[in-house]
Amino acid sequence: MTFLLTLLAAIFVLGPLIALHEWGHYIVARLCGVKVLTYSIGFGPKLFGWTSKKSSIDYRISALPLGGYVKMLDEREGEVAKDELHLAFNRQHPLKKIAIVAAGPIMNFVIAIALFWVLFMTPSEQLATKIGQVLPDTPAAIAQLPVGDKIVAIDGHEVQTWEGINYRLAGRMGETDNVSITLKSESQTSNATKTYQAPVKTFMQGTSQGKDALTSFGMLPWQPDIEPIVGDLSADGAASRQGLKVGDRITAINDTEIKDWISATRIIRDNPETLLNFMVLRDGKSVQLQIMPQGKKDNLGNDFGQIGAMVAQSEIVIPDAYKATVVYGPGESLVKSFEKTEQLAVMTVSSMGKMLSGMIGLDNLSGPITIAKVAKQSFDISWQMVLSTAALISLSLAVLNLLPIPVLDGGHIVYYLIELIRGKPLSEGIQMAGLNIGLLLLAGFMVLAIGNDISRLF
């Protein structure tokens, strides 16, 4: 059932993005006077479809849902009748060819901007960007960032939500440098801003790999102060098997004092398959236990520890000082959607460059299995998360398709730019050699990405 739901979630999210990407190619081709033969969602054998009586276009859904294509009349792919030569793609001006090829990625950019626009226009109550906790031995601790101050900018870029902070920090992945954090004091005696320099070294790599950007950096939003008292235990969990009991108060883990439940869970999650020394208070007496968290994997394949202990349920009240209502009008939302699309597109290209240069590992590359799992997870959270996931995937499709690799849209655009400059197309031999190289590169990336996906499952 889980597999079926994951598959349906992926189809629901990816299907429209692929269809609209191909529709971009399709509609611009028709506007440019090129005859379209086939509009297909998916590759391989035809599952079902119909043929238009008016245009004779074959609309189809094909078996392999890893993309789609628009097949146009082209002398390079078959004989073309003399009275239809003017409708052939290869006979068009280079600028028309560029417009047709670029229309797909442009459509994905438009989708991302539109979805971000809807999300920005949706009022939401969020945690204020005040620092709630600074983790020891992290860049935030080294920079001595004060708890309670409000984060207003990262590296000079204004931030208004923790999501924005997370994206700005994630953009520094793999880097060794200083991160500028601008804080605003909201105390009664001061309302000034101050910029701190926090040093990062191979950020989010090494021992921090798999952690989110905020945890790796060491500054977290407000979190509820939940007493570290065990409220329930799973029968097959490590905690139950190794002596923890309901009602125990965890006072220390590996000589680290525990004052709240979240601090305990953070240590447990960060130490899968590692024997930990627990000190608990039971009936007024200190008891020492050794518990090894079971190793688990999250939806992105990151390892984490779990002992099967749950906290007693309690009402969580967020202090007013740590609440913020975020509301944007239509115009401001549109501006912000463009800014976010630009920021994430630049970050995506930068991340690719870092992978190629070795600054970050190739294991950060994800394939269709991870995308499907993220899509399923978004449905479990909220409709806003579904739209956000769709926007991010659409943006990634746009950027990836514009890479100057033959066989991708970006590679074809390079061919047609050369044709525009030379006044004639490259020879068939050169184009075919480039396409073969592009296919090998693409196949290599797909094998690597799917291999990463599979490794995250085990």
N, C-alpha and C positions, 0 to 999 in steps of 0.2 A: 504493500500500500504506500509506504514512504517513497519507494522508487517511482511509482505511478504519479504521486502528487508532485514530486520533484520534476518529473518529465513534463507534466501539465503546466507547472509554473514557468518552466523554461520556454515552452511553446508560447504561453500567454505573453511573456515579456519579450522574447526574441522575435517571435513571428511578425508582429506589426513593425518592428524596427527593420527587419530584413525586407518585408514587403514594401515599406515606404522608401527604403534605400533604392531598391530596384525600380520603384515607381518614379523616382527622380530621373534615373537614366531613361526610362520609358517615355515619360511625358516630354522631356527636352528633345529626345530623338524625334518624336512625332512633330513637335513644334519646328524642328529644323528640317523637316521634310524627308526624314529617313524612314524607310519601310521597316516596321517591326514584324518579325516572324513569330517569336515566342517570348512570352513573359512567364518565367518559372520561379516559384518559391521552392527552394531546395534543388539538389542536383540528382543525377541518376535517372532511373526508370520513372516514368510517369505513373502516379497513383490515380489521379482523377483530374478532370478539368473540362474545358469546353472550347470550341472554336467559334469566334465571332463571324457571323454571316456577313456583316458589313465590311469588316477590315481583314478578315481571314487570319487574325492573330490567334495563336494557340495559347490560351491561358491555362496554366497547369500547376498542380502541386506535385512535387517529385519526392522520391523516397528518402534522400539524404538531407536532413534539415540543417545543414551547416552553411547556408548561404542561399544564393539564388543567382539568376542571370536573366539578361534581356538579349535575345539573339536577333540581330538585324541583318538585313540584306547586305551581302558583302561578296565581292568577286573573289576574295581570297578563300572563301569557304564553299564556293560552288558557282556554277554557271548562272549568269544573270541575263535575262532577256534584254535586248537592245532598248526597248521602250521603257525599261525600268532602271537603266544605268544611272539616271539622275537621282534615283531613290537609294542607291547603294551607299553604305557608310564610308567605304574607302574612297569614294568620289567626292566627298564633302571637303570644304575648306578646313584647314587645321583648327581655326578658331571654333568652328562648329563641333569638330571632334572633341576638342578640349571641353567645351560646354557640356556635351553629352556625357563624357566620362566623369567630369567633376560634379555633375548634378547629384549623383548618389551620395558621396560624402557630405556635400552641402546640405542635402536633405536631413542627414543624421545630425548635423550641427543645428539645423532649424528645430528638429525634434527636441534636442537637449535644451536649447534656449527656451522653448515653449513649456517644457515640463518644469524647468527651474523657475520660470515665471509664475506658473500656477502655485508652486510650493512657497515662493517668496510672498505671494499675495495671501496665503493662508495664515491667519493669526495663530500664534502659538505661544504658550507659556513655557519658558525654558529657565534653566539655571543661569543666573547672572555669571558673567565671566570673572567673578572673584575667585581668587585662589583659596581653595578649601583645605588643601593639604600639600605639603612638600615632602617627597620621599627622600630618605637619606641616601647618600652616595650616588646622587644623580646630578646632571647639569644644573637643574633648578636649585638644588641644595648648595652646590659649589658657588653659584651666583648669589646665594643668600636672598632668594626672592621672599618677600614678606607675605605671610598668610593674611588674607583679608583684603589685600589690594586688588584692584580691578585691572584685568589685562585689556588694553585698548589697542595694541598694535604688536605685530610680529614682523621683525625685519623691515619696519617702516610701513607695513601694510595694515590698514585699519581692520580690526576684527570685532565682531559684535556677538558671536555665538561660539560655544565650545566646538561645534563642528568646524567652523572657520579656523579656529586655533589648531585643531587636529590636522586639517588639510595643509596649513602653512608649515607646521612642523614636519609632517610627512614628506613635504617637498624637499626637506633637507636630508632625506635618507641617504646613508652611505657617506656623508660629508664629514670632514674634520675641520672645524672652524668655530667661530663664535656666532651664536644666535642672539639677535637683539630682541629683548622683551621690554616693551613700554608699559609701565603700570601707572595707574591713577590711584592716589590715596584718597579715600572718602572719609577720613577721620574728621572730627570737629575742628581740629587745629590746622589741618592742611588739606588742600584739594588739588595739589600740584601733581604733575606727571614726572616720572623718572625712568630712564632707560638703563636696563641692566644688560651685561654681556655674559651669556652662559656658554661655556665651552662644550662642544660635542666632539666625540672621536668615533669615526666610522659609525655614525648615528644609526640606531635601530639594527645594527648588525652584531655579529658575535653573540655574546650572552644575552643581548637584548632582542635578538631576532625572534620574531613571532609575537612580540609585545606591541601594543598599540603605541602611537606616537606620544600620547600624553604620559603614559606610564614610563616609557623609555626616557622621556625628558624629565619626569619627576614632579610635575605640577598637576594637581587634580582638582576638579570642581568640588563643591560642598558635597559631603556624603553624610548620611544619617549616623548618629552615634548609637549603634546597636550593641547592647551588652553581649559579650562573647560567651553566652550560656547555651549549651546544647539543648534544643527543643525536641529533636526527633532524630532517629538513626535508621538508615536502610539496613535490612537484615544481612545483605550480602556485601556491605561496604567495609572498607579497611578499618574505619573507626570502630564499628561494632565488633569486628573480629579481634581487634587488638586492644580492647578493654575500655574504650570510652563509653560513658553512660549518660543517659538523659539527665539533665540538671547539672552536669559538670560545667564549671566556669574555666575556660582556658586562660591561664595567666601568663604563659610564656611558651614560645616555640624556638628551639635552638638558642636559648639564652636571650632571645628578643622579647621584651615585655609586650604583652598583648593587652590593649585597653578597649578594643572594640572588635566586633565580628568581622568587619571588612578587612582589617589588618591581618587577621588570622587566615581568611580565605585567600588573600593575596599571596601569602607565604606558601600555602598549600598548593595553589595553582601553579606557582613558579617552580615547584620541586616535585615533578612527577617521578615515580619510581626511586625516590630518595628517602632514606630512613630519617625521620625527624623526631627530635626529643620534645615531647609535650609535658608541660607542667599544668596540672588542673587542680582546682579547688573543689573537693568533694566532702560534703558534710563537715565543713570547717577544717579539713585536713588537706595538705598538699600531697598530690599523687603524681608520680612520674610515669609516663607511658612512652613507648616507641611505636610510632605509626608511619607506615610507608604509603603515601598517596598513590592510588592507582593511576597509571598513565592513560589519558584519554586524548582524543583529537577533536578540535572544534570544526566548524563547517569549512574553514579555510585550511585545514590540515595542521594547525599549530598544536603542539603538545601542551597539555595542562594536567595538573594533578587534582584528584578528587578522593575524598575519604568517606563520603556518604553520610555526612552530619549536616543537619539543618538547624537553623536558629528558630527559637520560639517566635511566633508571629507577634508583631507589635505595630501600633499605628505610627506612621512616619509623617511628621509635620515639618515642612520646609520653612525655615525662617524667612520672613518677608525680605530681609536684606539680601537674601540669596535667590530671590525670584526676579524674573524679568519677562515682560510681555513684549514679543517682537511682532510688529505690524508694519507693513509697507504698502503704499499706494500702488496702483497699476504702473504708473510711470517709473517710480523708483524701483519697483520690482523688476521691470524690464531691463533697466540699467544694471541692476545687480545680477540678473540672469546672464547678461552678456559678460560681465566681469568674471563671474564664476566659471563660465564656459571657457573663457580665455585662460584663467588661472589653471584649471584642470587639464586643458589641452597642453599647455606649456609643461606642466608637471609630468604628464604622460610621456611626452617626447624626452624630457630630461631623464626620466626613469629608464627609458630605453637606452639612452646614451650611457647612463651609469652601469647598466647591465653589460653593455658591450665593452666598456672600459674596465670592468671588474670592480667598480666601487661598490656595487651591490650584487648579490649572487643571482645566477640564472634561475635558482629555485623560486624566485619571486614571480616568475612567469606562470600565468594561469591559463587553463584551457577550458573547453566546453563543460567538463564535469563540475569544476569549481563554479563556473558561471551559473549552471543549473542549480547548484546547492545554494548559492547566494540569492538567486531568484526565489527559491522556495522559502528561505529564511525571511525574505522581505514580506512575503504574504503572511507569515506568522506574526509579524510585528504591527504593521498598519498600512493603510492605502498610501500614506505619504512616503513610506519606505519603498513601496512598490514603484511609485513614480520616480523617486530618487535613484533607485537601482536602474530603472529603464533609462533615465537620463545619462547616468554614468556609462552604461553599456553602449548607448547610442553615440556618445562622445568618443568612446574608445574605438568603435567601428569607423567613425569618421577619420580619426587620426591614423589608425592602422592602414586604412585603405588609401590614404594620401602618401604613405611612405614611397619613396622613389624606387620601388622594386618592380621589375618587369613581372607581369601577370596581375599585379594590383593596379587599382585606378591611378595611383601616383606614378607608377612606371609608364603606363600608357600616356599620361599627360606629358612626361619627359619626352617620349617619342614624338608627340605631336608638336611640342615646342621646338624640337630640333627640325622637324619638317617645316615649321613656320619660318625658321631662320634660314634654312638651306633652300627653301623653295621647292623641295621635293622630299618624299619620304625616305627613310633609311631602307637599305636593301632588305629583301625578305630574309636573306641569310642572317644578317645582323639581328633583325628583330626576333627571329626564331631562336637564335643562340641566347639572346637576352631572356626570352620567355622560359627557355629550358633552365637557365641559371636561377631565374626567379622561382620556378616550380620547385627546384631542389632546396632553395633557401626556405621557402614557405613550408615545404614538407618537413624540413629539419626543425623549424620552429614549432610546428604542430606536434611532431613526435616528442619534442622536449616538453611542451606545455602539457600534453596528455600524460606523459610520464610523471611530471610533477603532480598532476591531479591524482593519479593512481597512488603515488607514494604518500599523499596526504590521507588516503583512505586506510592505510595500514600502519 
